[in-house]
């Protein structure tokens, strides 16, 4: 298999805040209370897209060649499920998040 090297950049806290805000939407409960709902999948995909320098996931020609429009959809087409999950975890570590609790939670769920 032929792998290409990817290049990423560190994001600022301000950029992360914007990504986090875009992954949060307000929902109204049955009792009429409005609460925020955080979409972890959208956040992870948007974090990867914003961090990725190469390949340029927003490149129209690249998206056209994979039959996608959005950069986040391109990620799902380019990578296997396992590769995508590993990239998510690696990106969180690269951006300075503590991922040690992720492994603990996964192990707890397995058992």
TORPA-4810 file (N, C-alpha, C, O; in nm, 3 decimals):
<nodes>
NODE_1_0.084_-0.117_0.000_0.000_0.000_0.000_0.089_0.123_0.000_0.193_0.125_0.066_X
NODE_2_0.050_0.226_-0.073_0.127_0.349_-0.085_0.068_0.457_0.003_-0.043_0.504_-0.021_X
NODE_3_0.142_0.497_0.106_0.093_0.599_0.199_0.158_0.733_0.168_0.277_0.740_0.135_X
NODE_4_0.080_0.838_0.178_0.131_0.974_0.162_0.148_1.034_0.301_0.071_1.003_0.392_X
NODE_5_0.246_1.118_0.315_0.264_1.187_0.443_0.167_1.303_0.452_0.148_1.378_0.356_X
NODE_6_0.107_1.317_0.566_0.016_1.427_0.591_0.091_1.530_0.674_0.183_1.495_0.748_X
NODE_7_0.053_1.655_0.662_0.115_1.763_0.740_0.005_1.837_0.814_-0.099_1.871_0.758_X
NODE_8_0.030_1.862_0.943_-0.068_1.930_1.027_-0.006_2.050_1.095_0.116_2.062_1.104_X
NODE_9_-0.090_2.139_1.141_-0.045_2.256_1.216_-0.121_2.264_1.348_-0.234_2.216_1.359_X
NODE_10_-0.057_2.325_1.445_-0.123_2.346_1.575_-0.224_2.459_1.559_-0.199_2.557_1.489_X
NODE_11_-0.337_2.444_1.623_-0.440_2.546_1.622_-0.427_2.634_1.745_-0.370_2.593_1.846_X
NODE_12_-0.478_2.754_1.735_-0.482_2.842_1.852_-0.606_2.808_1.934_-0.699_2.744_1.885_X
NODE_13_-0.607_2.852_2.058_-0.725_2.831_2.142_-0.846_2.901_2.083_-0.959_2.853_2.097_X
NODE_14_-0.825_3.013_2.018_-0.934_3.086_1.955_-0.994_3.007_1.839_-1.115_3.003_1.822_X
NODE_15_-0.907_2.944_1.759_-0.956_2.860_1.649_-1.034_2.741_1.704_-1.138_2.704_1.650_X
NODE_16_-0.982_2.680_1.811_-1.051_2.567_1.872_-1.187_2.609_1.926_-1.284_2.536_1.912_X
NODE_17_-1.194_2.726_1.985_-1.321_2.775_2.038_-1.424_2.790_1.926_-1.541_2.755_1.943_X
NODE_18_-1.380_2.841_1.811_-1.471_2.856_1.697_-1.519_2.720_1.645_-1.636_2.704_1.611_X
NODE_19_-1.428_2.624_1.639_-1.465_2.490_1.593_-1.562_2.426_1.692_-1.661_2.365_1.651_X
NODE_20_-1.534_2.441_1.820_-1.622_2.386_1.924_-1.761_2.450_1.915_-1.862_2.381_1.928_X
NODE_21_-1.765_2.581_1.892_-1.894_2.651_1.881_-1.972_2.602_1.759_-2.094_2.587_1.765_X
NODE_22_-1.902_2.578_1.649_-1.971_2.531_1.528_-2.024_2.388_1.543_-2.113_2.347_1.469_X
NODE_23_-1.969_2.314_1.638_-2.013_2.176_1.662_-2.118_2.170_1.773_-2.160_2.061_1.813_X
NODE_24_-2.160_2.285_1.822_-2.261_2.290_1.928_-2.386_2.358_1.874_-2.380_2.466_1.816_X
NODE_25_-2.498_2.292_1.895_-2.624_2.353_1.853_-2.721_2.349_1.970_-2.708_2.269_2.062_X
NODE_26_-2.817_2.438_1.964_-2.917_2.445_2.069_-3.035_2.355_2.032_-3.085_2.359_1.920_X
NODE_27_-3.077_2.275_2.127_-3.196_2.192_2.106_-3.298_2.223_2.216_-3.262_2.268_2.325_X
NODE_28_-3.422_2.200_2.185_-3.528_2.224_2.282_-3.582_2.089_2.328_-3.621_2.005_2.247_X
NODE_29_-3.582_2.070_2.458_-3.631_1.945_2.515_-3.784_1.942_2.508_-3.848_2.041_2.474_X
NODE_30_-3.841_1.827_2.539_-3.987_1.813_2.539_-4.053_1.909_2.637_-4.168_1.949_2.617_X
NODE_31_-3.981_1.944_2.744_-4.037_2.036_2.843_-4.015_2.182_2.805_-4.049_2.272_2.882_X
NODE_32_-3.958_2.206_2.686_-3.943_2.343_2.637_-3.814_2.413_2.679_-3.797_2.532_2.655_X
NODE_33_-3.724_2.340_2.742_-3.597_2.399_2.786_-3.496_2.387_2.672_-3.482_2.281_2.612_X
NODE_34_-3.426_2.496_2.643_-3.323_2.495_2.540_-3.189_2.464_2.604_-3.147_2.530_2.700_X
NODE_35_-3.122_2.363_2.550_-2.992_2.322_2.602_-2.893_2.304_2.486_-2.934_2.276_2.374_X
NODE_36_-2.763_2.321_2.515_-2.664_2.298_2.409_-2.641_2.149_2.387_-2.641_2.071_2.483_X
NODE_37_-2.621_2.109_2.262_-2.590_1.970_2.228_-2.460_1.972_2.149_-2.452_2.032_2.042_X
NODE_38_-2.358_1.906_2.203_-2.226_1.904_2.140_-2.213_1.781_2.052_-2.237_1.669_2.097_X
NODE_39_-2.175_1.802_1.926_-2.158_1.694_1.829_-2.009_1.659_1.822_-1.932_1.725_1.752_X
NODE_40_-1.970_1.554_1.895_-1.829_1.514_1.904_-1.772_1.476_1.767_-1.657_1.507_1.737_X
NODE_41_-1.852_1.408_1.685_-1.804_1.367_1.553_-1.775_1.488_1.464_-1.672_1.492_1.397_X
NODE_42_-1.865_1.586_1.465_-1.843_1.708_1.386_-1.720_1.782_1.437_-1.639_1.831_1.358_X
NODE_43_-1.707_1.791_1.568_-1.591_1.859_1.626_-1.461_1.792_1.581_-1.369_1.860_1.537_X
NODE_44_-1.454_1.660_1.592_-1.331_1.588_1.556_-1.299_1.607_1.408_-1.183_1.631_1.373_X
NODE_45_-1.399_1.596_1.322_-1.376_1.613_1.178_-1.331_1.755_1.147_-1.237_1.775_1.069_X
NODE_46_-1.397_1.853_1.206_-1.361_1.994_1.180_-1.223_2.027_1.235_-1.151_2.108_1.177_X
NODE_47_-1.186_1.966_1.347_-1.053_1.986_1.405_-0.946_1.932_1.310_-0.844_1.998_1.288_X
NODE_48_-0.969_1.815_1.254_-0.874_1.757_1.159_-0.863_1.843_1.035_-0.753_1.873_0.988_X
NODE_49_-0.978_1.884_0.980_-0.978_1.966_0.858_-0.904_2.097_0.881_-0.823_2.138_0.797_X
NODE_50_-0.931_2.163_0.993_-0.866_2.291_1.021_-0.716_2.276_1.044_-0.638_2.367_1.014_X
NODE_51_-0.674_2.161_1.095_-0.534_2.137_1.127_-0.453_2.088_1.007_-0.332_2.105_1.003_X
NODE_52_-0.520_2.029_0.911_-0.452_1.963_0.800_-0.400_2.065_0.698_-0.477_2.141_0.639_X
NODE_53_-0.270_2.065_0.679_-0.205_2.151_0.581_-0.191_2.075_0.448_-0.218_2.128_0.341_X
NODE_54_-0.148_1.948_0.459_-0.133_1.864_0.340_-0.180_1.723_0.371_-0.135_1.665_0.469_X
NODE_55_-0.267_1.667_0.291_-0.325_1.724_0.171_-0.425_1.834_0.206_-0.481_1.836_0.315_X
NODE_56_-0.445_1.925_0.112_-0.542_2.032_0.132_-0.681_1.973_0.114_-0.727_1.955_0.001_X
NODE_57_-0.746_1.943_0.224_-0.875_1.875_0.220_-0.986_1.962_0.163_-1.095_1.912_0.132_X
NODE_58_-0.960_2.091_0.149_-1.060_2.183_0.093_-1.039_2.205_-0.057_-1.114_2.281_-0.119_X
NODE_59_-0.939_2.139_-0.114_-0.908_2.153_-0.255_-1.021_2.095_-0.341_-1.057_1.978_-0.326_X
NODE_60_-1.075_2.177_-0.431_-1.188_2.134_-0.514_-1.153_2.014_-0.600_-1.232_1.920_-0.611_X
NODE_61_-1.035_2.015_-0.662_-0.998_1.904_-0.750_-0.986_1.773_-0.672_-1.027_1.667_-0.719_X
NODE_62_-0.928_1.781_-0.551_-0.916_1.661_-0.468_-1.054_1.609_-0.429_-1.080_1.489_-0.437_X
NODE_63_-1.141_1.699_-0.387_-1.278_1.658_-0.352_-1.350_1.600_-0.472_-1.419_1.499_-0.460_X
NODE_64_-1.336_1.664_-0.588_-1.400_1.613_-0.709_-1.352_1.472_-0.742_-1.431_1.386_-0.782_X
NODE_65_-1.222_1.449_-0.725_-1.166_1.317_-0.759_-1.220_1.207_-0.667_-1.223_1.091_-0.706_X
NODE_66_-1.262_1.242_-0.547_-1.318_1.144_-0.453_-1.471_1.148_-0.451_-1.534_1.070_-0.381_X
NODE_67_-1.530_1.240_-0.529_-1.675_1.250_-0.534_-1.737_1.312_-0.411_-1.848_1.278_-0.372_X
NODE_68_-1.664_1.405_-0.348_-1.715_1.472_-0.228_-1.720_1.622_-0.250_-1.659_1.675_-0.343_X
NODE_69_-1.793_1.689_-0.164_-1.802_1.835_-0.168_-1.735_1.895_-0.044_-1.660_1.992_-0.054_X
NODE_70_-1.764_1.836_0.071_-1.710_1.888_0.197_-1.581_1.815_0.236_-1.566_1.696_0.213_X
NODE_71_-1.490_1.890_0.296_-1.362_1.834_0.339_-1.382_1.722_0.441_-1.309_1.623_0.439_X
NODE_72_-1.479_1.737_0.529_-1.503_1.634_0.629_-1.553_1.504_0.564_-1.523_1.395_0.613_X
NODE_73_-1.628_1.515_0.455_-1.672_1.395_0.383_-1.554_1.330_0.312_-1.547_1.207_0.300_X
NODE_74_-1.460_1.412_0.265_-1.341_1.360_0.198_-1.262_1.271_0.294_-1.213_1.165_0.254_X
NODE_75_-1.249_1.313_0.419_-1.179_1.231_0.519_-1.241_1.092_0.529_-1.170_0.991_0.534_X
NODE_76_-1.373_1.087_0.531_-1.443_0.959_0.545_-1.426_0.870_0.424_-1.430_0.748_0.435_X
NODE_77_-1.407_0.930_0.307_-1.384_0.853_0.184_-1.240_0.804_0.175_-1.214_0.693_0.130_X
NODE_78_-1.145_0.887_0.219_-1.003_0.857_0.203_-0.952_0.753_0.301_-0.859_0.678_0.271_X
NODE_79_-1.012_0.748_0.419_-0.958_0.666_0.528_-1.051_0.551_0.564_-1.173_0.561_0.551_X
NODE_80_-0.992_0.442_0.610_-1.073_0.332_0.663_-1.125_0.376_0.801_-1.074_0.472_0.858_X
NODE_81_-1.225_0.307_0.855_-1.275_0.344_0.987_-1.166_0.344_1.095_-1.162_0.434_1.179_X
NODE_82_-1.078_0.245_1.091_-0.970_0.239_1.190_-0.871_0.353_1.174_-0.826_0.412_1.272_X
NODE_83_-0.836_0.383_1.048_-0.743_0.494_1.023_-0.804_0.626_1.069_-0.735_0.710_1.127_X
NODE_84_-0.933_0.644_1.044_-1.001_0.768_1.083_-1.002_0.783_1.235_-0.977_0.891_1.288_X
NODE_85_-1.031_0.674_1.305_-1.032_0.679_1.452_-0.892_0.708_1.507_-0.877_0.786_1.600_X
NODE_86_-0.790_0.644_1.448_-0.653_0.670_1.493_-0.613_0.815_1.466_-0.545_0.877_1.547_X
NODE_87_-0.657_0.868_1.352_-0.627_1.008_1.319_-0.695_1.102_1.418_-0.636_1.202_1.459_X
NODE_88_-0.818_1.072_1.456_-0.888_1.155_1.554_-0.811_1.160_1.686_-0.790_1.268_1.742_X
NODE_89_-0.770_1.045_1.735_-0.698_1.039_1.862_-0.562_1.108_1.850_-0.522_1.183_1.939_X
NODE_90_-0.491_1.082_1.740_-0.361_1.146_1.719_-0.375_1.297_1.711_-0.290_1.370_1.762_X
NODE_91_-0.482_1.346_1.647_-0.502_1.490_1.634_-0.531_1.554_1.769_-0.481_1.662_1.799_X
NODE_92_-0.610_1.487_1.852_-0.636_1.540_1.985_-0.507_1.550_2.066_-0.483_1.650_2.133_X
NODE_93_-0.424_1.446_2.059_-0.294_1.449_2.128_-0.207_1.562_2.073_-0.148_1.638_2.149_X
NODE_94_-0.201_1.572_1.940_-0.118_1.674_1.875_-0.160_1.815_1.916_-0.076_1.904_1.931_X
NODE_95_-0.290_1.834_1.933_-0.341_1.966_1.972_-0.332_1.991_2.123_-0.373_2.096_2.171_X
NODE_96_-0.278_1.893_2.196_-0.251_1.914_2.338_-0.358_1.864_2.434_-0.352_1.893_2.553_X
NODE_97_-0.455_1.788_2.384_-0.558_1.734_2.472_-0.509_1.607_2.539_-0.432_1.530_2.481_X
NODE_98_-0.553_1.584_2.662_-0.520_1.462_2.736_-0.611_1.351_2.686_-0.732_1.354_2.711_X
NODE_99_-0.555_1.253_2.618_-0.636_1.144_2.562_-0.628_1.018_2.647_-0.682_0.915_2.608_X
NODE_100_-0.562_1.024_2.761_-0.548_0.903_2.843_-0.683_0.851_2.890_-0.700_0.731_2.906_X
NODE_101_-0.779_0.939_2.911_-0.911_0.894_2.954_-0.986_0.823_2.842_-1.074_0.742_2.870_X
NODE_102_-0.952_0.852_2.716_-1.017_0.784_2.605_-0.989_0.634_2.608_-1.080_0.553_2.591_X
NODE_103_-0.865_0.597_2.629_-0.827_0.456_2.633_-0.895_0.387_2.751_-0.941_0.274_2.738_X
NODE_104_-0.902_0.455_2.864_-0.966_0.399_2.982_-1.115_0.375_2.956_-1.168_0.270_2.992_X
NODE_105_-1.181_0.472_2.894_-1.323_0.457_2.864_-1.347_0.345_2.764_-1.442_0.268_2.779_X
NODE_106_-1.261_0.334_2.663_-1.278_0.228_2.563_-1.259_0.091_2.628_-1.334_-0.002_2.600_X
NODE_107_-1.161_0.079_2.715_-1.135_-0.048_2.783_-1.252_-0.083_2.874_-1.290_-0.200_2.884_X
NODE_108_-1.309_0.018_2.940_-1.423_-0.004_3.029_-1.544_-0.054_2.947_-1.614_-0.145_2.990_X
NODE_109_-1.566_0.005_2.832_-1.677_-0.035_2.746_-1.658_-0.176_2.694_-1.754_-0.252_2.685_X
NODE_110_-1.531_-0.212_2.658_-1.504_-0.347_2.609_-1.535_-0.453_2.713_-1.586_-0.560_2.681_X
NODE_111_-1.503_-0.422_2.839_-1.526_-0.518_2.946_-1.667_-0.509_2.991_-1.708_-0.582_3.081_X
</nodes>
